[in-house]
């Protein structure tokens, strides 16, 4: 069978281009282990505090969540916020050190993105993750220049301030995965028929199911699911997910049961085995306002 022609690659970020769990979870727990004695609370109490902050913001990666915990309020009372930040500086430095140590691209990602760039194939990122954190990782890993644009649904009560370069496109909140509308809008922006686009992601439920619903080709980044399972349990301990979120995820899994990708990737570069990539000569990329 002839390989489909692909002019537009739309890819997830976390656990598709890099191992987000391996970078974030150890860094987070290293921060908490240093902060707990500084705040004179147990590690378990602080983790519960941090989960409450995450749930309040609907985000397990809320920046400087530590400064919003009850432990900090009880320790520093009416002192200026700068006092708490200064006292907890060792914990924040520990987080940054561990994240820097563990954040790395999966094998073949850089080389494959470079090949797409050289051949004129557009690569677009589509993620539910917080934009500021996604941008940090793209820049830290030196792959932002390979990405044409970053699409992300808006988070409730949270705004992203654009630097004016039109790199970030904020979609409506309801376009979160696995709503296929975001993928269709991306194809429309680039003037590419969905039959000439592929979506790459590590989640069968959110990524592959979404791509299938949208009518795009789908590539399952199986390698992104081969993480240390103990890290997952640690993430669950501090996640923003509520009981309602867990139930919603359960229903979604039932709805997506049996979904199969067009291809299974053991590394990102396997894309080159399954598709014929053809560059866009004159992509009619629409100008879109950022939020």
C-alpha positions as CSV (number, residue, x, y, z in Angstrom):
1,X,0.0,0.0,0.0
2,X,1.3,3.5,-0.9
3,X,2.3,5.6,2.0
4,X,0.0,8.7,2.5
5,X,1.4,12.1,1.5
6,X,1.8,14.3,4.6
7,X,2.4,18.1,4.5
8,X,1.5,19.0,8.0
9,X,2.6,17.3,11.2
10,X,0.7,18.2,14.3
11,X,2.3,16.9,17.5
12,X,1.6,16.6,21.2
13,X,4.5,17.8,23.4
14,X,4.6,16.2,26.8
15,X,5.6,12.5,26.6
16,X,5.7,12.7,22.8
17,X,8.7,14.9,22.1
18,X,10.2,14.6,25.7
19,X,9.6,12.7,28.9
20,X,7.6,15.2,30.9
21,X,7.0,12.9,33.8
22,X,10.7,12.1,34.2
23,X,11.5,15.9,34.2
24,X,8.7,17.3,36.3
25,X,7.9,14.7,39.1
26,X,11.4,14.2,40.5
27,X,12.0,18.0,40.4
28,X,8.7,18.6,42.2
29,X,9.4,16.1,45.0
30,X,12.9,17.4,45.4
31,X,11.5,20.9,45.9
32,X,8.9,19.6,48.4
33,X,11.5,17.6,50.4
34,X,13.6,20.7,50.9
35,X,10.7,23.1,51.5
36,X,9.0,21.0,54.2
37,X,11.6,21.4,56.9
38,X,12.0,25.1,56.1
39,X,8.2,25.5,56.6
40,X,8.3,23.2,59.7
41,X,5.7,20.8,58.3
42,X,5.8,17.2,57.3
43,X,6.3,16.3,53.7
44,X,2.9,14.7,53.5
45,X,1.2,17.8,54.9
46,X,3.0,19.9,52.3
47,X,2.1,17.6,49.5
48,X,-1.6,17.9,50.5
49,X,-1.2,21.6,50.6
50,X,0.3,21.7,47.1
51,X,-2.5,19.5,45.7
52,X,-5.1,21.9,47.1
53,X,-3.3,24.8,45.2
54,X,-3.2,22.7,42.0
55,X,-6.9,22.0,42.3
56,X,-7.7,25.6,42.9
57,X,-6.0,26.5,39.6
58,X,-6.9,23.4,37.7
59,X,-3.2,22.8,36.9
60,X,-0.7,20.4,38.4
61,X,2.1,22.6,37.0
62,X,1.0,26.0,38.4
63,X,4.1,28.1,38.7
64,X,5.3,28.8,42.3
65,X,2.4,26.9,43.7
66,X,4.5,26.5,46.9
67,X,4.1,30.2,47.7
68,X,0.3,29.8,47.8
69,X,0.2,26.9,50.3
70,X,-1.3,27.2,53.8
71,X,2.1,26.1,55.1
72,X,3.7,29.3,53.7
73,X,0.8,31.5,55.0
74,X,1.1,30.0,58.5
75,X,4.9,30.3,58.5
76,X,5.2,33.9,57.2
77,X,1.9,35.3,58.1
78,X,1.6,39.0,57.1
79,X,5.2,39.3,55.9
80,X,5.8,40.5,52.4
81,X,5.7,37.7,49.7
82,X,9.3,38.4,48.9
83,X,10.3,37.1,52.4
84,X,8.7,33.7,51.7
85,X,10.2,33.5,48.2
86,X,13.7,34.3,49.6
87,X,13.4,31.7,52.4
88,X,12.3,29.1,50.0
89,X,14.9,29.9,47.4
90,X,16.9,26.6,48.1
91,X,13.7,24.6,47.3
92,X,13.1,26.5,44.0
93,X,16.8,26.0,43.0
94,X,16.5,22.3,43.8
95,X,13.5,22.1,41.4
96,X,15.4,23.9,38.6
97,X,18.5,21.7,39.0
98,X,16.5,18.4,38.9
99,X,14.4,19.6,36.0
100,X,17.5,20.7,34.0
101,X,19.1,17.3,34.7
102,X,16.1,15.2,33.6
103,X,14.5,17.2,30.8
104,X,15.6,15.6,27.5
105,X,14.2,14.9,24.0
106,X,13.3,11.3,23.2
107,X,15.8,9.6,20.7
108,X,15.3,10.7,17.1
109,X,13.2,13.7,17.9
110,X,15.7,16.5,17.0
111,X,16.9,14.7,13.9
112,X,13.4,14.1,12.6
113,X,12.2,17.6,13.3
114,X,15.3,18.9,11.5
115,X,14.5,16.7,8.5
116,X,10.9,18.0,8.4
117,X,12.3,21.6,8.5
118,X,14.8,21.0,5.7
119,X,12.1,19.5,3.5
120,X,9.5,22.2,4.1
121,X,7.1,20.1,6.1
122,X,5.3,22.3,8.7
123,X,5.3,21.0,12.3
124,X,2.7,22.4,14.7
125,X,2.4,21.7,18.4
126,X,-1.0,21.1,19.9
127,X,-1.1,20.7,23.7
128,X,-3.4,21.0,26.7
129,X,-0.5,22.0,28.9
130,X,0.0,25.5,30.2
131,X,1.5,27.7,27.4
132,X,4.2,29.3,29.5
133,X,5.6,25.9,30.6
134,X,5.4,24.5,27.0
135,X,7.3,27.5,25.7
136,X,10.0,27.0,28.4
137,X,10.5,23.4,27.4
138,X,10.6,24.1,23.6
139,X,13.2,26.8,24.2
140,X,15.2,24.8,26.7
141,X,15.4,21.8,24.4
142,X,16.3,24.0,21.4
143,X,13.5,22.9,19.2
144,X,11.2,26.0,19.1
145,X,12.7,27.0,15.8
146,X,11.4,23.7,14.3
147,X,7.8,24.5,15.4
148,X,5.7,26.7,13.1
149,X,3.1,27.5,15.8
150,X,1.9,26.4,19.2
151,X,-1.8,25.8,19.7
152,X,-3.3,25.4,23.1
153,X,-6.9,25.8,24.6
154,X,-7.4,28.7,27.0
155,X,-7.5,27.8,30.7
156,X,-10.4,29.2,32.7
157,X,-9.5,32.5,34.5
158,X,-6.0,32.4,33.0
159,X,-4.6,34.6,30.3
160,X,-1.4,34.3,28.2
161,X,0.4,37.5,27.3
162,X,1.8,37.2,23.8
163,X,5.1,38.8,22.9
164,X,3.6,39.7,19.5
165,X,5.3,37.1,17.3
166,X,2.1,35.2,16.6
167,X,3.8,31.9,17.6
168,X,1.1,31.1,20.1
169,X,-2.5,30.5,19.1
170,X,-5.0,30.3,22.0
171,X,-8.1,28.2,21.2
172,X,-11.4,28.3,23.0
173,X,-11.4,26.4,26.4
174,X,-13.9,23.9,25.0
175,X,-11.4,22.8,22.3
176,X,-9.4,20.8,24.9
177,X,-8.6,17.2,23.9
178,X,-10.2,15.1,22.7
179,X,-12.4,17.6,21.0
180,X,-11.4,17.3,17.3
181,X,-12.3,20.9,16.5
182,X,-8.8,22.2,17.3
183,X,-7.2,19.9,14.8
184,X,-9.6,20.9,12.1
185,X,-8.9,24.6,12.8
186,X,-5.2,24.0,12.5
187,X,-5.6,22.2,9.1
188,X,-7.8,25.2,8.0
189,X,-5.2,27.7,9.1
190,X,-2.5,26.0,7.1
191,X,-4.7,25.3,4.1
192,X,-4.0,21.6,4.3
193,X,-6.6,18.9,3.8
194,X,-7.0,16.6,6.8
195,X,-6.0,13.7,4.6
196,X,-2.6,15.3,4.3
197,X,-2.1,15.8,8.0
198,X,-1.0,13.5,10.8
199,X,-1.3,13.9,14.5
200,X,1.2,12.4,16.9
201,X,0.5,11.7,20.5
202,X,1.1,9.3,23.4
203,X,-2.5,9.0,24.7
204,X,-4.8,6.6,22.9
205,X,-7.8,8.2,24.6
206,X,-7.0,11.9,24.2
207,X,-4.6,12.0,21.2
208,X,-5.4,9.1,18.9
209,X,-9.2,9.2,19.5
210,X,-9.2,12.9,18.8
211,X,-7.2,12.4,15.5
212,X,-9.5,9.7,14.4
213,X,-12.6,11.8,15.2
214,X,-11.2,14.6,13.2
215,X,-10.3,12.4,10.2
216,X,-6.6,12.9,10.4
217,X,-3.9,10.2,10.2
218,X,-2.9,9.2,13.6
219,X,0.5,8.0,15.0
220,X,0.7,6.7,18.5
221,X,3.9,7.5,20.4
222,X,4.0,4.3,22.3
223,X,7.4,5.1,23.6
224,X,5.9,7.9,25.6
225,X,3.9,5.4,27.7
226,X,7.0,3.5,28.7
227,X,7.7,5.6,31.8
228,X,8.6,4.7,35.3
229,X,5.1,3.8,36.8
230,X,6.2,5.0,40.3
231,X,6.4,8.5,38.9
232,X,2.8,8.3,37.8
233,X,1.7,7.4,41.3
234,X,3.7,10.4,42.7
235,X,2.0,12.7,40.2
236,X,-1.5,11.4,41.1
237,X,-0.7,12.3,44.8
238,X,-0.4,16.0,44.0
239,X,-2.5,16.3,40.8
240,X,-5.3,18.8,40.3
241,X,-7.7,16.1,39.2
242,X,-10.9,16.0,41.3
243,X,-13.2,13.0,41.7
244,X,-15.3,14.4,38.9
245,X,-12.2,14.6,36.6
246,X,-11.4,10.9,37.4
247,X,-15.0,9.9,36.5
248,X,-14.9,12.0,33.3
249,X,-11.7,10.3,32.3
250,X,-13.3,6.9,33.0
251,X,-16.2,7.7,30.7
252,X,-13.9,9.0,28.0
253,X,-11.9,5.7,28.1
254,X,-15.1,3.8,27.6
255,X,-16.1,6.0,24.7
256,X,-12.7,5.6,23.1
257,X,-12.4,1.9,23.7
258,X,-11.1,0.0,20.8
259,X,-9.6,3.0,19.0
260,X,-6.6,2.1,17.0
261,X,-3.9,4.4,15.5
262,X,-2.8,4.2,11.9
263,X,0.7,3.4,13.1
264,X,2.6,2.7,16.3
265,X,5.9,4.5,16.9
266,X,8.7,3.0,18.9
267,X,10.5,6.3,18.4
268,X,9.5,9.6,16.9
269,X,11.6,9.0,13.7
270,X,9.5,6.0,12.8
271,X,7.1,8.5,11.3
272,X,9.4,8.4,8.2
273,X,8.6,4.7,7.7
274,X,4.9,5.2,7.5
275,X,4.3,8.4,5.6
276,X,5.6,10.2,2.6
277,X,6.4,13.8,3.7
278,X,6.0,16.6,1.2
279,X,6.8,20.2,2.0
280,X,4.3,23.0,1.6
281,X,5.5,25.4,-1.1
282,X,3.3,28.4,-0.1
283,X,1.4,27.7,3.1
284,X,-1.5,30.2,3.3
285,X,-1.1,30.4,7.1
286,X,-3.9,32.7,8.4
287,X,-3.1,35.4,10.8
288,X,-4.7,34.7,14.2
289,X,-4.9,36.9,17.2
290,X,-3.4,35.5,20.5
291,X,-4.9,35.9,23.9
